[in-house]
Amino acid sequence: MPSAPSARSATDGRPADGPAIGETCDYCGATALQWRKCKLICENCRQINKSCADL
């Protein structure tokens, strides 16, 4: 099942800051991820999972 698309900014296509619905952490498996300043950060282990360069 594909993951749900993240919200994107209408102006430049970058993800909007906020929760990432349907994403899981590549490091600890948690589902509590947040987009912050173009980085997808796990709230549990604080690892960066993606950045805008990966999109």
C-alpha positions as CSV (number, residue, x, y, z in Angstrom):
1,M,0.0,0.0,0.0
2,P,1.6,3.3,-1.0
3,S,2.1,6.0,1.6
4,A,-0.2,9.0,1.7
5,P,1.3,12.1,0.0
6,S,2.5,14.8,2.4
7,A,1.1,18.3,2.3
8,R,3.1,20.5,-0.1
9,S,3.5,24.2,-0.2
10,A,1.5,25.8,-3.0
11,T,4.3,28.1,-4.1
12,D,7.4,25.9,-4.5
13,G,6.4,22.2,-4.1
14,R,8.3,21.7,-0.9
15,P,6.6,19.9,2.0
16,A,4.8,22.2,4.4
17,D,6.0,22.2,8.0
18,G,3.9,19.8,10.2
19,P,3.0,16.2,10.7
20,A,3.9,13.7,7.9
21,I,0.8,11.5,7.6
22,G,1.5,7.9,6.4
23,E,5.3,8.0,6.9
24,T,7.4,5.8,9.2
25,C,10.9,6.3,10.6
26,D,13.6,4.4,8.7
27,Y,15.6,4.1,11.9
28,C,13.2,3.2,14.8
29,G,9.9,2.5,13.0
30,A,7.9,5.2,14.7
31,T,5.0,7.0,13.0
32,A,5.5,10.4,14.7
33,L,7.4,12.3,12.0
34,Q,7.4,16.0,11.3
35,W,8.5,18.1,8.4
36,R,10.6,21.0,9.7
37,K,12.5,23.4,7.5
38,C,12.4,20.9,4.6
39,K,13.6,17.9,6.7
40,L,11.5,14.9,7.8
41,I,12.5,14.4,11.4
42,C,11.4,11.5,13.7
43,E,9.9,12.8,17.0
44,N,11.0,9.6,18.7
45,C,14.7,9.2,17.8
46,R,15.3,12.7,16.3
47,Q,16.9,11.2,13.1
48,I,16.5,13.0,9.8
49,N,14.7,10.6,7.4
50,K,14.4,12.7,4.3
51,S,15.1,16.2,3.1
52,C,13.9,18.2,0.1
53,A,16.9,17.1,-1.9
54,D,15.5,13.5,-1.7
55,L,12.2,14.4,-3.2
